Amino acid sequence: MVEVEQDAGLGNGGLGRLASCFLDSIATLNLPGWGYGLRYKYGLFKQSIGSDGNQLEAADDWLESGNPWEVRRNDVAYTVRFGGSVEEGADGRKRWVGGTTVKAVAYDTPIPGYRTPNTISLRLWNAEVSARQFDLAAHNASDYDTSVGPATLAFELCAVLYPGDGTREGKALRVKQQYMLCSASLQDIMTRFAERAGGKPDWGKLASKARRRPPRRLPLSPSAGGHPDERHAPHAGRARADAPAHGRARAVV
């Protein structure tokens, strides 16, 4: 398995290892939590050593043969906007107009705990565009930059982890990547919070669910499949009675 399976292109530095430890610990301790990230097509880089002994870097091909562990969630997608402006209409309401939009589509990877039935998710966002965003008129007029503009932005957002930031364009791309991650993840958190409230959420309670605090933990019976020394948070990583029919995973925010 080690020789055949590709390493996930999610970063192989200290932060990547730390995030992996967090997810493994959360799942093993039966805590209700998810991880979010971007689905980088070419990862950080693929390392090799040249004949002169120097490191050579190339695009990581970890997704070329597919990733059997991930599940594409066509039912979980959010619009992320870049640029544009806010305008006030005749009714006094403000609207975001113009700019470029991409669609953040979720890919879920299960993270099982150790000696426990609890399993959480690592949700990675992939930037995509719909067919409606392809400017056919511009393409037929040979204005190819305009016709594929949104698709180019979507590709750049999820192409490489840590793009070079030695230029203004590189710095701007890093900010856009961070913005996409934050926008899509916050939309997902708020959507699931509203779903649990039956469509009538009390937003004043969201902070108590999302803030950093010691979790409430209960003893986990050895007969339930966990270790006697581990602790279990109610409903963590299990199918919920209020889960929708399409089987979308539910997690405690």
Buried (B, 14 or more C-beta within 10 A) or exposed (E): EEEEEBEBBBBBEEEBEEBBEEBBEBBBBBBBBBBBBBBBBBBBBBEEEEEEEEEEEEBBEBBEEEBEEBEEBEEBBBEBBBEEEEEEEEEEEEEEEEEBBBBBBBBBBBBEBEEBBBBBBBBBBBBBBEEEBBBEEBEEEEEEEEBBBBBEBBBBBBBBBBBEEEEEEEEEBEEBBEBBBEBBBEBBBBEBBBBBEEEEBEEEEBEEEEEEEEBEBEEBEEEEEBEEEBBBBEBBBBEEEEEEEEEBBBBBB
